[in-house]
Amino acid sequence: MRRLAFTVSVAAIMSAALPLAAPVVAKEWKTIRIASEGAYPPFNYTDPSGKVVGFEIELAEAICEKAQVTCTFQAQDWDGILPALLAGRYDAVFASVSITDERKKQVAFSKPYLVLRASVAVPKDSPLTDASPESLKGKVLGVQSSTNHTNYAEGVYKGSDIRLYPNQDEANTDLAGGRIDATMADKPTIVNFLRSKEGQACCKLLADLDNVFEYHGEGIGAAVRKEDTELKALLDKAIDEVHADGTFQRIADKYFDYKLD
């Protein structure tokens, strides 16, 4: 009993002698540096002056206003966008980033601010009548690299020749030039291309695809570093607010004449 009492007493003395741990202070966000690809119209693209604009940029601005923070925007190439976030160059990414389990290993996400279907476009003279894996067997299917469409194409369209592109514009150019048989992307991106002068001349919509959770995840959200829990909470609250008060739909109506789902 004396040994036990001695041990407890010494432990108590040592504990009392240790300095108190410094309290954890939550970061107060006043400015958020946002990265976007700037090459995925109409969601995000670069105007002639070099400014990043588009649906997601306007939406992010509205979210920042609700959160009462100042936001800055900068274009960053797609393949380097999450590495740049992790390196501390930016605080958040608004770039049609699908929330998937694989990406959650690297970064945290806000709650989804958008859920999208994918679509497939083909040349006007294409003999294809549907976008099933069987129909596209042996065909060249172009998709943007490092996207959920890449994973979906490689996982489902195993009989197709999957050609990867650094951005969707290059895939569209090859489709227009007859160098690939089809391209897959988010529906609004495909529709935007088909309504362009180049798209109207060359191509048509083949099909809209159903989302598969394994590949498409739970929707599109803002990517942040895992340690920035206060920022995630700030964005989550603001996202709820822009949906609740109609701000999201007002912005969407400026860019899309169809329902986003």
N, C-alpha and C positions, 0 to 999 in steps of 0.2 A: 504493500500500500504506500509506503514511503517513497519507493521508486516511482510509482505512478504519480504521486503528488508532486514530486520533484520535477518530473518531466513536464507536467502540465504547467507548473509554475514558471519554469524556464521558457516554455513556449509562449506563455502569456507575456513575460517580460520582453522577449525578442519581438513579439508582435507589436507591442506598444512602442518599441524603439524604432520600428520601421517607419519611413516617411509615408504619408498618405498618398495614394495614387492620384494623379491629376485627373480631374473630372473630364469626361469626353464632351467636347463642345461641338454642337451641330454646326455645320457650315451654313452660313447665310448666303444664299445665291442671289446676286444682284445682276450679274451678266452671265449669259450662257452662249458659248461659242458653238455654233451649229455647223456641221458638215453635211453637204448633200452632193450627189454625183454631178448634177448639172448637165446630164446627158440622157435623161429619161422622160421626155415630154409625154403627156402634159404635166406629169407629177413634179418634175424638177428639170430645168434646162437653163442655159445661159443665153441671155439676150445679146443683141449686137454690141451693147456697151460693156459686156463682160459681167453683168450682174446676174446672180442666180435668182431665177423666178420660177413660177409654176404653182400648181395646186398645193403641193406639200409645203412650199415656202409660205404661201398665204396662210395656210392652216397653222403652221408653226408660229407665225407672227401673232395669230389670234390666241394661240395657247400661251405664248409668252406674255401677251397683254393680260390674260386672265391670271397668270401667275405673278404679275406685277414685277417682271424682270425685263432687262434689256437683252435682246438677242442679236448676234451678228452671224452672218452666213458666208460660207466659203465653199467653192467647188473642190471636190477631191475625187480622184479616179476611183472607180468601184472596187477594184481589187485591193486598194490600199486604204479603204475607208475605215474598216474596223481596226486594223493595225495602227492607224493614225489616232483613232480614239483612245486606244489602250496606251499609246505613247504620250498622251496628254496634250496633243495638238488641238483637240476639240473636246467639248464636254458632252455633246449629244449628236446623234446622227438621225436626220430625217431624210431617208432616201429609199422609201419603199422596201425597207428591210423586213422580211418575213420573220416572225418569231418562231424559231424551231429549237428543238432540244439540242441540236448540234451547236447552234450559235450561243445558246444559253451556257455552254461550257466556257465561253470566252467573256461574254458581256451580260449585263442585265437589260431588261426591256421595260418600258412603260406598258400600261395596259394597251391593247390594240386600239388604234384610232381609225382603222379601216380594214375591211375584209374584201378581197378581190378574187374573181375567177380568172383563169387563164383562157386565152384564145389562140387559135392557129390560123395563120394566113398562108395562102398559096398563090401562085401566078394565075391569072384569069383563065388561061388555057389548060390548067391542070385537070387531069382526068379523075383526080381524087374526089370522092363524094362524102367521105367522113374521115374523122381524125383518129380512128382506132389504131392500136398498135399493128393490127394485121394489115390495114390499108397502107400504113407508112413503112411497112417492112421493105427494106432495100432502098428506101428513099433517104435523101440527105435532109436532115432536120437541123436548122440553125437555132441556137439559143445563146443567151448571154452567159458567160462563165461566172462561176461562184454565186449562182442564184438558186432559188428553190426550183426553178424551171430546169436547170442543169440536172439536179438530183432526180427530178421527176422523169425527165427524158431518158436519162441513163438507167433509171430503175424500171421504167414501164415500157419504153420503146427500145427494147434490147435488140430488135432486128433492124433498127434504123442506123444510118451512119450519122452520129451526132457530131455536128460541127460547132465549136465554141468560139464566141466573139467577145472582145473586151467591152463592147457596148452594143445596145440594140440597134443603133443607127447603122452599124456595119452589117449586121444581119439583114436588115431591111434592104440595104443597097445590093447585097448579094442575091436576095430574093428577087428584086426588081431586074437584076441582070441575068437571071436564069441560072445562077451558079448553085443554088440550093432549091430543094423541092418545097420546103415549108419552113416557117419560123413560128416559134411559140413565145408568148410573153403575156404580161398582164393585159386583160381585155382593153382597158382604156388606152394603153400604149399601142396595141394593134389597131384599134379604131382610129386613133389619132394619125397613125401612118397611112391607113387606107383612105383617109379624108384629105391627105396632103396631095399636092400635084403629082408627085412621083407615084404615090400609092394608088391614086385613082387611075393612073395610066396603065399600071402593071398588074395589080393584084386584087384579091378578093378574100373575104372571110370564109374560112372553111367550117369552123365549129368553135363553140364555147365548150370548155372542159369543166367537169365537176372537180372541186377541191378534194384532195386526199390528204388527211391530216399528217400522215407519215412524211409527206414531202412538203406540203404547203404550210404546215404549222397552224397556229391559232389566229393568224391575222398579221397585220403590219403595225409595228410599233416603233417608238424612238429608242435607239440603243444608247445605253450609258454604261459607264464603268461600274462594276459590281459594288465597289466601295462607296459610290455616290448615292447612298440610300435616300438622303434628303431630297436630292434632285429628282429621283424616280417618284417619290411621293408628291412632289410639287407638280410634276408633269401629269401624273395620274389624276390628281384633283382637277387640273385645268382641262384635261381631255374630257372628263365627265361634264364639265361646265359648258364646253363648246358644243357638245352633243345635246345637252339638256335645253339650252336656250336658242337652238336653231342656227347658231353660227356655222357649224359644220355644213349643214345643208345649203345655207346661203352661199358659202364659198364653192361647194361642189357644183351648184347650179350654174356658176360662171364658166365652168370647164366641161361639164358633162350634161348631155341632154338625155341621159338614161340613168337608171338606178345603179348605184355602185354596190354590187354584191356578187 
